Amino acid sequence: MFKPGDFDLTLEAELKLRVVTDEIDECTDIEALRENLKASSTLLMHYQQIINRMILDQINKDLGDFGLLIKSVEDS
């Protein structure tokens, strides 16, 4: 389903990640780190929910298409 290159970040994304990583490394405000970690975790969970929903919808569509294909073969 996925190719190894699908997991590679673009140069722009790598730069953004590097900037965020550097900011985290330099941060000494524990409360700010906590709040940002909570926000990041919430965002991750929302993205996972969206992806799970998209995959479920695609599987249901594929199963429906497969059912129609079987029916048309049986009718032939």
CNS distance restraints for C-alpha pairs under 8 A (distance, minus, plus):
assign (resid   2 and name CA) (resid   6 and name CA) 6.23 0.50 0.50
assign (resid   3 and name CA) (resid   7 and name CA) 7.73 0.50 0.50
assign (resid   4 and name CA) (resid   8 and name CA) 7.52 0.50 0.50
assign (resid   9 and name CA) (resid  13 and name CA) 5.71 0.50 0.50
assign (resid   9 and name CA) (resid  14 and name CA) 5.93 0.50 0.50
assign (resid  10 and name CA) (resid  14 and name CA) 6.14 0.50 0.50
assign (resid  11 and name CA) (resid  15 and name CA) 6.15 0.50 0.50
assign (resid  12 and name CA) (resid  16 and name CA) 6.31 0.50 0.50
assign (resid  13 and name CA) (resid  17 and name CA) 6.09 0.50 0.50
assign (resid  14 and name CA) (resid  18 and name CA) 6.09 0.50 0.50
assign (resid  15 and name CA) (resid  19 and name CA) 6.22 0.50 0.50
assign (resid  16 and name CA) (resid  20 and name CA) 6.24 0.50 0.50
assign (resid  17 and name CA) (resid  21 and name CA) 5.98 0.50 0.50
assign (resid  18 and name CA) (resid  22 and name CA) 6.03 0.50 0.50
assign (resid  19 and name CA) (resid  23 and name CA) 6.21 0.50 0.50
assign (resid  20 and name CA) (resid  24 and name CA) 6.20 0.50 0.50
assign (resid  21 and name CA) (resid  25 and name CA) 6.17 0.50 0.50
assign (resid  22 and name CA) (resid  26 and name CA) 6.26 0.50 0.50
assign (resid  23 and name CA) (resid  27 and name CA) 6.07 0.50 0.50
assign (resid  24 and name CA) (resid  33 and name CA) 7.52 0.50 0.50
assign (resid  27 and name CA) (resid  33 and name CA) 7.56 0.50 0.50
assign (resid  29 and name CA) (resid  33 and name CA) 6.44 0.50 0.50
assign (resid  30 and name CA) (resid  34 and name CA) 6.17 0.50 0.50
assign (resid  31 and name CA) (resid  35 and name CA) 6.23 0.50 0.50
assign (resid  32 and name CA) (resid  36 and name CA) 6.12 0.50 0.50
assign (resid  33 and name CA) (resid  37 and name CA) 6.01 0.50 0.50
assign (resid  34 and name CA) (resid  38 and name CA) 6.19 0.50 0.50
assign (resid  35 and name CA) (resid  39 and name CA) 6.20 0.50 0.50
assign (resid  36 and name CA) (resid  40 and name CA) 6.00 0.50 0.50
assign (resid  37 and name CA) (resid  41 and name CA) 6.03 0.50 0.50
assign (resid  38 and name CA) (resid  42 and name CA) 6.14 0.50 0.50
assign (resid  39 and name CA) (resid  43 and name CA) 6.16 0.50 0.50
assign (resid  40 and name CA) (resid  44 and name CA) 6.10 0.50 0.50
assign (resid  41 and name CA) (resid  45 and name CA) 6.21 0.50 0.50
assign (resid  42 and name CA) (resid  46 and name CA) 6.29 0.50 0.50
assign (resid  43 and name CA) (resid  47 and name CA) 6.21 0.50 0.50
assign (resid  44 and name CA) (resid  48 and name CA) 6.13 0.50 0.50
assign (resid  45 and name CA) (resid  49 and name CA) 6.16 0.50 0.50
assign (resid  46 and name CA) (resid  50 and name CA) 6.24 0.50 0.50
assign (resid  47 and name CA) (resid  51 and name CA) 6.12 0.50 0.50
assign (resid  48 and name CA) (resid  52 and name CA) 5.98 0.50 0.50
assign (resid  49 and name CA) (resid  53 and name CA) 6.11 0.50 0.50
assign (resid  50 and name CA) (resid  54 and name CA) 6.18 0.50 0.50
assign (resid  51 and name CA) (resid  55 and name CA) 6.12 0.50 0.50
assign (resid  52 and name CA) (resid  56 and name CA) 6.13 0.50 0.50
assign (resid  53 and name CA) (resid  57 and name CA) 6.13 0.50 0.50
assign (resid  54 and name CA) (resid  58 and name CA) 6.13 0.50 0.50
assign (resid  55 and name CA) (resid  59 and name CA) 6.08 0.50 0.50
assign (resid  56 and name CA) (resid  60 and name CA) 6.16 0.50 0.50
assign (resid  57 and name CA) (resid  61 and name CA) 6.15 0.50 0.50
assign (resid  58 and name CA) (resid  62 and name CA) 6.05 0.50 0.50
assign (resid  59 and name CA) (resid  63 and name CA) 6.07 0.50 0.50
assign (resid  60 and name CA) (resid  64 and name CA) 6.14 0.50 0.50
assign (resid  61 and name CA) (resid  65 and name CA) 6.14 0.50 0.50
assign (resid  62 and name CA) (resid  66 and name CA) 6.00 0.50 0.50
assign (resid  63 and name CA) (resid  67 and name CA) 6.09 0.50 0.50
assign (resid  64 and name CA) (resid  68 and name CA) 6.32 0.50 0.50
assign (resid  65 and name CA) (resid  69 and name CA) 6.19 0.50 0.50
assign (resid  66 and name CA) (resid  70 and name CA) 6.20 0.50 0.50
assign (resid  67 and name CA) (resid  71 and name CA) 6.17 0.50 0.50
assign (resid  68 and name CA) (resid  72 and name CA) 6.13 0.50 0.50
assign (resid  69 and name CA) (resid  73 and name CA) 6.23 0.50 0.50
assign (resid  70 and name CA) (resid  74 and name CA) 6.12 0.50 0.50
assign (resid  71 and name CA) (resid  75 and name CA) 6.09 0.50 0.50
assign (resid  72 and name CA) (resid  76 and name CA) 6.30 0.50 0.50
